[in-house]
C-alpha cells in the first residue's frame, strides 16, 4: 500500500509540474509579442519624425496611444484567462506588420493605411475587453455572412493589415447563406468566391458591445 501511495503521489506531482511548466512556457508568449511590438513602434517613430508628414504622424500617434492602453489590459486579462491561440495569432501578425513597416519604411506606399488598420484592430480589442463583464479578452463574436443575391458562395477572410498579401487566412465552413464562424475582436477583410468569380475584399470591424455577440455581414456578390 505504501509503495502504491508513493507511486501515485509521485505521478501526481510530475503531472502537476509538467502542466505548470507547459502553461508557463505558453504564457510567456504574450510579453514577448507585446515587447517586440513596442520596440517596433519606437523604431518606427524615428523614421516617421523625419518625414514631417502630418498624416503619418497622426496615424502613428493614434496607434501609439491605443497600444499603451491595450497592452496593459491584455497582460491583466492573460493573468486571469490565458489568451486563446486565435487571439495570439492576430497579435503576432500585427507585431510582424509593425516590424515590416520599420524595416521597409522607405519603400512602402501604404504606411498610413497599415497603421490605421492596426489601430482599429487594437481599438476593437480594447473596447471588447472594456465591455466584457469579466474584462475577458477572449470574447468571441459569431460572424454570419450572406450575399446580396445568390447563395452558395464560399467566404474567405484575412486580417486587415494583410491587405497586400495573397493569402486566405480564414475559410468559413459553410457557403452563403449559412456561413458562420467565430472570430476574436479585430479588423478583418472578407470576400466571396465561386468557381472563377472572386469578390473584392471588404473591410469590417468585428467587436463586442457586451450584449451583442453576433455580427451579420452582407458581402457584395462577385460580378
Rosetta blueprint (number, residue, H / E / L):
1 X L
2 X H
3 X H
4 X H
5 X H
6 X H
7 X H
8 X H
9 X H
10 X H
11 X H
12 X H
13 X H
14 X H
15 X H
16 X H
17 X H
18 X H
19 X H
20 X H
21 X H
22 X H
23 X H
24 X H
25 X H
26 X H
27 X H
28 X H
29 X H
30 X H
31 X H
32 X H
33 X H
34 X H
35 X H
36 X H
37 X H
38 X H
39 X H
40 X H
41 X H
42 X H
43 X H
44 X H
45 X H
46 X H
47 X H
48 X H
49 X H
50 X H
51 X H
52 X L
53 X L
54 X H
55 X H
56 X H
57 X H
58 X H
59 X H
60 X H
61 X H
62 X H
63 X H
64 X H
65 X H
66 X H
67 X H
68 X H
69 X H
70 X H
71 X H
72 X H
73 X H
74 X H
75 X H
76 X H
77 X H
78 X H
79 X H
80 X H
81 X L
82 X L
83 X L
84 X L
85 X H
86 X H
87 X H
88 X H
89 X H
90 X H
91 X H
92 X H
93 X H
94 X H
95 X H
96 X H
97 X H
98 X H
99 X H
100 X H
101 X H
102 X H
103 X H
104 X L
105 X L
106 X L
107 X L
108 X L
109 X L
110 X L
111 X H
112 X H
113 X H
114 X H
115 X H
116 X H
117 X H
118 X H
119 X H
120 X H
121 X H
122 X H
123 X H
124 X H
125 X H
126 X H
127 X H
128 X H
129 X H
130 X H
131 X H
132 X L
133 X L
134 X L
135 X L
136 X L
137 X L
138 X L
139 X L
140 X E
141 X E
142 X E
143 X E
144 X E
145 X E
146 X E
147 X E
148 X L
149 X L
150 X L
151 X L
152 X L
153 X L
154 X E
155 X E
156 X E
157 X E
158 X E
159 X E
160 X H
161 X H
162 X H
163 X L
164 X L
165 X L
166 X L
167 X L
168 X L
169 X L
170 X E
171 X E
172 X L
173 X L
174 X L
175 X L
176 X L
177 X L
178 X L
179 X E
180 X E
181 X E
182 X E
183 X E
184 X E
185 X L
186 X E
187 X E
188 X E
189 X E
190 X E
191 X E
192 X E
193 X E
194 X E
195 X L
196 X L
197 X E
198 X E
199 X L
200 X L
201 X L
202 X E
203 X E
204 X E
205 X E
206 X E
207 X L
208 X L
209 X L
210 X L
211 X L
212 X L
213 X L
214 X E
215 X E
216 X E
217 X E
218 X E
219 X E
220 X L
221 X L
222 X L
223 X L
